Amino acid sequence: MTQDSTETEFAERVLALYQAALLGKSDTHSEDDLDVCRVAFGLAAITQAIEDRKAKYQHDQLRLVEAGLFQASDIMVALTSGFGHPAWSFIAGMRSGRYRPGRAPSVNISEHERFGGIALAYQQAAAVTERTAAKRVAEGIRWDDRQFTAEQIRTWLRRHRPVCERLAEEILAEASQLSALNPLHECVLMVGRTAIFHSGLSVPVAGR
């Protein structure tokens, strides 16, 4: 299969799931490719946000124009139909020269740093070894179709320690506010789950 045909198939799968999501039928749509899900659900959320804003300002045409909602709608139509739009020139420019994407997606690095920070916070809160902390975090924060090992988390902690230490301080501070009801290390996991699941790092998955 050529690169063009592979990219075409990817786009078709994204659009199929995107349309299902807009219709509220993504749970009946079979798709297990996380990259397809990441793009499709993201596009659906943007479209729905635009429509919500349109509804909010439906009686204020000036506000609709000032908010750029018509322009946003045009961009989404272009992205989901292939119609011509200046956005394609912008995308082409972002993918060339100094704006070319790096070797690793930034979301992966952010995810690794967060898991490392949670593990370090858990280690301090529970007074356990780094290995035990990583194991508890690996067991406590996972998806049905996606999970990480304790060794992966330990590797990320070593690789990104300065950032992980800063994140651990923030997590511990937030967890301390909840510790009146639960042990501090359990609060760390609670805060950690929220940080992961609400950060855009978790990806919805269509029905199987």
C-alpha positions as CSV (number, residue, x, y, z in Angstrom):
1,M,0.0,0.0,0.0
2,T,1.4,3.4,-1.0
3,Q,1.7,6.3,1.4
4,D,-1.1,8.2,-0.5
5,S,-3.5,5.3,-0.2
6,T,-2.6,4.8,3.5
7,E,-3.3,8.5,4.2
8,T,-6.5,8.3,2.2
9,E,-7.7,5.3,4.2
10,F,-6.8,7.1,7.5
11,A,-8.8,10.1,6.4
12,E,-11.8,8.0,5.5
13,R,-11.7,6.2,8.8
14,V,-11.5,9.5,10.7
15,L,-14.4,11.0,8.7
16,A,-16.5,7.9,9.3
17,L,-16.0,8.1,13.1
18,Y,-16.3,11.9,13.1
19,Q,-19.8,11.6,11.5
20,A,-20.8,8.9,13.9
21,A,-19.7,11.0,16.9
22,L,-21.7,14.0,15.7
23,L,-24.7,11.8,15.4
24,G,-24.1,10.4,18.9
25,K,-23.5,6.9,17.5
26,S,-19.8,6.5,18.1
27,D,-20.5,3.7,20.6
28,T,-21.8,1.6,17.7
29,H,-18.9,2.4,15.4
30,S,-16.1,-0.1,15.4
31,E,-12.7,1.6,15.5
32,D,-9.7,0.7,17.6
33,D,-6.9,2.9,16.1
34,L,-6.1,5.5,18.7
35,D,-4.8,7.9,16.2
36,V,-8.1,7.7,14.2
37,C,-10.0,8.2,17.5
38,R,-7.8,11.1,18.6
39,V,-8.4,13.0,15.3
40,A,-12.1,12.1,14.9
41,F,-13.2,12.9,18.4
42,G,-11.1,16.1,18.5
43,L,-12.8,17.3,15.3
44,A,-16.2,16.4,16.6
45,A,-15.6,18.3,19.8
46,I,-14.5,21.4,17.9
47,T,-17.5,21.3,15.6
48,Q,-19.9,20.9,18.6
49,A,-18.2,23.7,20.4
50,I,-18.7,26.0,17.4
51,E,-22.3,25.0,17.1
52,D,-22.8,25.7,20.8
53,R,-21.3,29.1,20.4
54,K,-23.5,29.8,17.4
55,A,-26.6,28.9,19.4
56,K,-25.5,31.1,22.3
57,Y,-25.1,34.1,20.0
58,Q,-27.9,33.3,17.6
59,H,-29.7,36.6,18.4
60,D,-26.5,38.7,18.3
61,Q,-25.2,38.7,14.7
62,L,-22.5,41.2,15.6
63,R,-21.1,38.9,18.3
64,L,-21.2,36.0,15.9
65,V,-19.0,37.9,13.5
66,E,-16.7,39.3,16.2
67,A,-16.2,35.8,17.6
68,G,-15.0,34.4,14.3
69,L,-17.5,31.7,14.3
70,F,-18.2,31.8,10.6
71,Q,-14.5,31.6,9.9
72,A,-14.2,28.7,12.3
73,S,-17.1,26.9,10.6
74,D,-15.5,27.4,7.2
75,I,-12.2,25.9,8.4
76,M,-14.0,22.8,9.8
77,V,-15.9,22.3,6.6
78,A,-12.6,22.4,4.7
79,L,-10.9,20.0,7.1
80,T,-13.8,17.5,6.8
81,S,-14.6,17.8,3.1
82,G,-11.3,18.7,1.4
83,F,-12.7,21.9,0.0
84,G,-10.3,24.7,-0.8
85,H,-9.4,27.1,2.0
86,P,-6.4,29.2,3.1
87,A,-6.2,26.9,6.1
88,W,-4.5,24.3,3.8
89,S,-1.7,26.8,3.1
90,F,-1.3,27.3,6.8
91,I,-1.1,23.6,7.4
92,A,1.4,23.2,4.6
93,G,3.6,25.9,6.1
94,M,3.4,24.4,9.6
95,R,4.6,21.1,8.2
96,S,7.7,22.6,6.5
97,G,10.8,24.4,7.4
98,R,11.3,25.4,11.0
99,Y,7.7,24.4,11.9
100,R,8.1,20.8,10.9
101,P,6.9,18.4,13.6
102,G,9.7,16.9,15.8
103,R,10.6,13.3,16.1
104,A,8.2,12.6,19.0
105,P,4.7,14.1,19.5
106,S,4.7,16.6,22.4
107,V,1.6,15.0,23.9
108,N,3.7,11.8,24.5
109,I,6.3,13.8,26.4
110,S,3.7,15.6,28.4
111,E,2.1,12.3,29.2
112,H,5.4,10.8,30.3
113,E,6.2,13.8,32.5
114,R,2.8,13.6,34.2
115,F,3.0,9.9,35.0
116,G,6.5,10.5,36.3
117,G,5.3,13.3,38.5
118,I,2.4,11.3,39.9
119,A,4.8,8.4,40.7
120,L,7.2,10.7,42.5
121,A,4.3,12.4,44.4
122,Y,3.0,8.9,45.4
123,Q,6.5,7.9,46.5
124,Q,6.7,10.8,48.9
125,A,3.2,10.6,50.1
126,A,3.3,6.9,50.9
127,A,6.9,6.8,51.9
128,V,7.6,3.8,49.6
129,T,10.3,3.0,47.1
130,E,10.3,4.4,43.6
131,R,9.6,0.9,42.2
132,T,6.6,0.4,44.5
133,A,5.3,3.9,43.7
134,A,5.5,3.3,39.9
135,K,3.7,0.0,40.3
136,R,0.9,1.6,42.3
137,V,0.5,4.3,39.7
138,A,0.6,1.8,36.8
139,E,-2.1,-0.2,38.5
140,G,-4.2,2.8,39.5
141,I,-4.2,4.9,36.3
142,R,-5.0,2.9,33.2
143,W,-7.5,2.5,30.3
144,D,-9.2,-0.7,29.3
145,D,-7.2,-0.7,26.0
146,R,-4.2,1.2,27.1
147,Q,-1.9,0.8,30.1
148,F,1.7,1.4,31.1
149,T,4.1,-0.7,33.1
150,A,5.9,0.3,36.3
151,E,9.2,0.2,34.4
152,Q,8.0,2.6,31.7
153,I,7.0,5.0,34.4
154,R,10.3,4.7,36.2
155,T,12.1,5.4,32.9
156,W,10.0,8.5,32.3
157,L,10.7,9.7,35.8
158,R,14.5,9.3,35.4
159,R,14.4,10.9,31.9
160,H,12.3,14.0,32.9
161,R,13.1,14.2,36.6
162,P,13.3,18.1,36.9
163,V,9.8,18.5,35.3
164,C,8.5,15.5,37.3
165,E,9.7,17.0,40.5
166,R,7.8,20.3,39.8
167,L,4.7,18.4,38.8
168,A,5.0,16.2,42.0
169,E,5.0,19.4,44.1
170,E,1.8,20.6,42.4
171,I,0.1,17.2,42.8
172,L,1.0,16.9,46.5
173,A,-0.3,20.4,47.2
174,E,-3.6,19.6,45.6
175,A,-3.8,16.2,47.2
176,S,-3.1,17.7,50.6
177,Q,-6.4,19.7,50.3
178,L,-8.3,16.4,50.0
179,S,-6.4,14.4,52.6
180,A,-8.8,15.1,55.4
181,L,-11.1,12.4,54.0
182,N,-8.5,10.0,52.5
183,P,-4.9,9.0,53.1
184,L,-2.5,11.3,51.2
185,H,-1.2,8.7,48.8
186,E,-4.8,7.8,47.8
187,C,-5.5,11.5,47.2
188,V,-2.4,11.6,45.0
189,L,-3.9,8.9,42.8
190,M,-7.2,10.8,42.7
191,V,-5.5,14.0,41.6
192,G,-3.3,12.1,39.2
193,R,-6.2,10.4,37.5
194,T,-7.9,13.8,37.0
195,A,-4.7,15.3,35.6
196,I,-4.4,12.5,33.1
197,F,-8.0,12.1,32.1
198,H,-8.8,15.8,31.9
199,S,-5.6,16.9,30.1
200,G,-6.3,15.6,26.6
201,L,-4.0,12.7,27.1
202,S,-6.7,10.1,27.3
203,V,-8.4,9.3,24.0
204,P,-12.1,8.2,23.6
205,V,-12.4,4.9,21.8
206,A,-15.3,4.0,19.6
207,G,-17.4,0.9,20.3
208,R,-15.8,-2.5,19.5
